[in-house]
Amino acid sequence: MPIDAVINLEKAAGYPHVTSALAELQGTTLSHDERRSNSPKTGDVNYDIIALSQRFAMLMSKYQQSIEDGIITVNEAKRLLKETSLLQQVLIDMKLHLEDENG
């Protein structure tokens, strides 16, 4: 598969599936931060609430997909763990923003 096709596929999917699979075959771990740190952030609680809602929806969506067959595979558990970590990061950001406002 041409590399530009892989790039387009991963961009459309919103996650580097092929790159992650290649890394896993080589015994390497990737860290994919979906927070998009270069996106505009207002740093207020309203933004944090929206981000929290979106992350929780993603977690629930992946959970629902994982339990459809009644079994959560190792890869599904890894995806759920990744979503849980991203949700945790949103909560940490929210806590920091609230502390700044009340500082």
C-alpha positions as CSV (number, residue, x, y, z in Angstrom):
1,M,0.0,0.0,0.0
2,P,1.5,3.4,-0.9
3,I,2.4,5.5,2.1
4,D,0.1,8.4,1.0
5,A,-2.8,5.9,1.0
6,V,-1.8,4.9,4.6
7,I,-1.7,8.6,5.6
8,N,-5.1,9.3,4.1
9,L,-6.6,6.2,5.8
10,E,-5.2,7.1,9.2
11,K,-6.3,10.7,8.8
12,A,-9.9,9.5,7.9
13,A,-9.9,7.0,10.8
14,G,-8.6,9.6,13.3
15,Y,-6.2,7.0,14.6
16,P,-2.9,5.6,13.2
17,H,-4.1,2.0,12.9
18,V,-1.5,0.9,10.3
19,T,1.3,2.7,12.0
20,S,0.4,1.2,15.4
21,A,0.2,-2.3,13.9
22,L,3.6,-1.9,12.3
23,A,5.0,-0.6,15.6
24,E,3.5,-3.5,17.5
25,L,5.0,-6.0,15.1
26,Q,8.4,-4.5,15.8
27,G,7.8,-4.6,19.6
28,T,7.5,-0.8,19.8
29,T,4.8,1.2,21.6
30,L,3.4,4.4,20.2
31,S,1.8,7.2,22.2
32,H,-1.0,8.8,20.3
33,D,-2.3,12.0,22.0
34,E,-5.7,12.9,20.4
35,R,-6.0,16.1,22.3
36,R,-4.5,18.1,19.4
37,S,-2.4,20.4,21.5
38,N,-2.1,23.0,18.7
39,S,-5.9,23.5,18.5
40,P,-7.3,26.7,20.0
41,K,-8.2,26.3,23.6
42,T,-9.9,29.0,25.6
43,G,-8.9,27.4,28.9
44,D,-12.4,28.0,30.4
45,V,-14.7,25.5,32.1
46,N,-17.2,25.5,29.3
47,Y,-14.5,24.2,26.9
48,D,-13.5,21.6,29.4
49,I,-17.1,20.4,29.8
50,I,-17.5,20.0,26.1
51,A,-14.2,18.1,25.8
52,L,-15.2,15.9,28.8
53,S,-18.5,15.0,27.1
54,Q,-16.8,14.2,23.8
55,R,-14.1,12.0,25.5
56,F,-16.7,10.2,27.5
57,A,-18.8,9.5,24.4
58,M,-15.8,8.1,22.7
59,L,-15.1,5.8,25.6
60,M,-18.7,4.6,25.7
61,S,-18.6,4.0,21.9
62,K,-15.5,2.0,22.1
63,Y,-16.8,0.0,25.1
64,Q,-20.0,-0.8,23.2
65,Q,-18.1,-2.0,20.2
66,S,-15.8,-4.1,22.5
67,I,-18.6,-5.9,24.2
68,E,-20.8,-6.6,21.2
69,D,-19.6,-10.2,21.0
70,G,-19.4,-10.6,24.8
71,I,-15.6,-10.7,24.9
72,I,-13.2,-7.9,25.3
73,T,-10.0,-8.8,23.5
74,V,-6.5,-7.6,24.5
75,N,-6.5,-5.0,21.6
76,E,-10.0,-3.8,22.6
77,A,-8.8,-3.5,26.2
78,K,-5.8,-1.4,25.0
79,R,-8.1,0.9,23.1
80,L,-10.4,1.3,26.2
81,L,-7.4,2.0,28.4
82,K,-6.2,4.6,25.9
83,E,-9.6,6.3,25.9
84,T,-9.7,6.1,29.7
85,S,-6.3,7.8,29.8
86,L,-7.5,10.6,27.5
87,L,-10.6,11.1,29.6
88,Q,-8.4,11.3,32.6
89,Q,-6.2,14.0,30.9
90,V,-9.3,16.1,30.2
91,L,-10.3,15.9,33.9
92,I,-6.7,17.0,34.9
93,D,-6.9,19.9,32.4
94,M,-10.3,20.9,33.8
95,K,-9.0,20.7,37.4
96,L,-6.0,23.0,36.4
97,H,-8.3,25.5,34.7
98,L,-10.6,25.6,37.8
99,E,-7.6,26.1,40.1
100,D,-6.3,29.0,37.8
101,E,-9.7,30.6,38.0
102,N,-9.9,30.4,41.8
103,G,-6.1,31.0,42.3
